[in-house]
Amino acid sequence: MTTQTAPLEQTYQGQFGEFTINKSDRNSVIVYRSGLMIAALSFAIGSALVLFYRQANIYPWLTLLYACFSIALGISLLTIHIYMVELHRLLQLFWLIGNITAVVLVLSRGLSLATTIYYQPLSILGIGFVFAALTGIFFKEAFCFNRLETKLLTPIVPLLLLGHLTGILPISVERTLLGIWAVLFLLFAIRKAVQAIPDDIGDKSVFTYLASQRSAKA
């Protein structure tokens, strides 16, 4: 009995001509989705600790989980396929600004990151750039794949962050939004894991066309 496997290279008809999806393309999607899964799991575990445990000894764990979340998100931002190069670079810049801010706050104030964010909401003006990058991924996925969970996450993330920043949301509402965010983020990552890989690669002929347009303008 023989086992049939999908070919490593497949040719498709794109908007601007034929293109080939190869092993490297598939691997980049696997890395992108793996990053999302690690980020979602880290965020979900951290959220569960905040919502259900709430002991002082969780703060070092929250910092570690945030680091895992942020590094994994950065890997996903490196490997995500977005047609607009400027938007892709902007999301990466947001991630970088947010993480530089987080490191500076932790080193300068000697407090855990979670403590700083909770008691000093203005810190969200810097750290929030990481979550702006995450929201960009949610928006992209909602636009490209019409996913319900990402349609909900796109407004929930800024609503919670801006609500905490301005102090207009009751604690009970913040906790509810955080729980919804964690569940939907994890659901999103799980659904991405079983999605057809070519979906996340997109139409490579568009990438080629846009690259040629930029070269012609240079």
Secondary structure, DSSP 8 states (H G I E B T S, - for coil): -------S-EEEEETTEEEEE-HHHHHHHHHHHHHHHHHHHHHHHHHHIIIII--GGGHHHHHHHHHHHHHHHHHHHHH---S-HHHHHHHHHHHHHHHHHHHHHHHHH-S-HHHHHHH-GGGHHHHHHHHHHHHHHHHHHHHHH--HHHHHHHHHHHHHHHHHHHT-S-HHHHHHHHHHHHHHHHHHHHHHHTS-HHHHH--HHHHHHHHHHHHHH-
